[in-house]
Amino acid sequence: MKIIKVILQICFLHVFLILGAVLKYFIPLPIPASMFGLFVLFVALCCNVIKLEWVDQGAKWLMAELLLFFIPSAVGIINYQEIFSLQGLAIVFLIVISTMIVMGITALTAEKISAKKKGESH
Amino acid sequence: MIIVLFTIVTYLIYVLSKKFYKKLNLAIFHPLLLAPILLIALITIMHVSANEYMEGSKFLSHMLGPATVAFAVPIYKNLSIIKKYIGTIVISITTGTLVAMISTFLLSKLIHLSDDFIVSILPRSITTPIAMEVSKEIGGLPTLTTVFVIITGIVGGIVGPKVIKWLSIKTPIAKGLALGMGAHGVGTNKALEYGKQESVFSSLAMIFAALFTLVWGALITTFI
């Protein structure tokens, strides 16, 4: 029964994707339809237009299996021969360094602010 | 028929890779690395081109749409946490997105990437559908961007826990924000291993990072 519920809820989530596409049509901003859909669903939840139980299970499954949806595009990597060269190695190196800097600075910023907040409340 | 076949095969290989990864817990067996390698081997043996395969498994990539919409649910559920930490989130993610784009740009120049590659790699730290959109806006190649986003995810999943350990990061908010900012969905997936709070902050970081990068992307196109 659970699997049917998940499938039905994913179908229901598509309604918001379509509403997002409609919004995108009227609001000419460089924002994808899925992001508009996220906002519509969020507002619908906040205004009690829909109940959390109607989407909860489906949303949980989609987010838990997120990696699965990246796989087809990941296979497309073989279309870019450049990646399998010395330059590809340099790009991976770039991404490793930059990601470490980004995560390090983000973590330190958040940690500093939290420590400050804690200090103030004491 | 082909669509059903490719979808089922991809799903089975994904489940298998996930099990394998859980058992060995080695970064090089990450499902996002192992599954595509197995699939590339399989389609090469079966003489199927990558484009035919991607066309056949479109249904799965399509699910990134409703999956992005689904992120409204954790935001809604954690509204009180967001309200409490909005300042920390906004400052950290503003910093994170700027550092991501600037460091990527400077390092790209350092290794002499072509202009096509530079604009395609700039939005690499955010979630795929939005990264593709930003890439299109600033004149990059969306499919190439997808590749960089995925490499970033795998790299982030591996180095993320190490960075957290080296800097001895303690608070769940700092761990979660760093993972979601640095490695989008894959980081958020990793954050689940730390705990519920971390995963919430990570999904929030992912959404805010996507939004802020859209803004930076719009600014870049306006001023350059």
Interface residues (C-beta under 8 A of the other chain):
Chain A: I10 L13 H14 F16 L17 G20 L29 P30 I31 P32 A33 S34 M35 G37 L38 F39 L41 F42 L45 C46 L52 V55 D56 G58 A59 K60 L62 M63 L66 L67 L68 F69 F70 I71 P72 S73 A74 V75 G76 I77 I78 N79 Y80 E82 I83 Q87 A90 I91 V92 F93 L94 I95 V96 I97 S98 T99 M100 I101 V102 M103 G104 I105 T106 A107 L108 T109 A110 E111 I113 S114 K117
Chain B: T10 Y11 I13 Y14 K18 P31 L32 A35 P36 L39 I40 I43 A50 N51 Y53 M54 S57 K58 L60 S61 M63 L64 G65 P66 A67 T68 V69 A70 F71 A72 V73 P74 I75 Y76 K77 L79 G87 T88 I91 S92 I93 T95 G96 V99 A100 S103 T104 L107 S108 L110 I111 L113 F117 I121 R124 S125 T128 P129 I130 M132 E133 V134 K136 E137 T143 L144 T146 V147 F148 I150 I151 T152 G153 V155 G156 V159 G160 V163 I164 L167 I169 K170 T171 I173 A174 K175 L177 A178 L179 M181 G182 A183 G185 V186 T188 N189 S203 A205 I207 A210 L211 L214 G217 A218
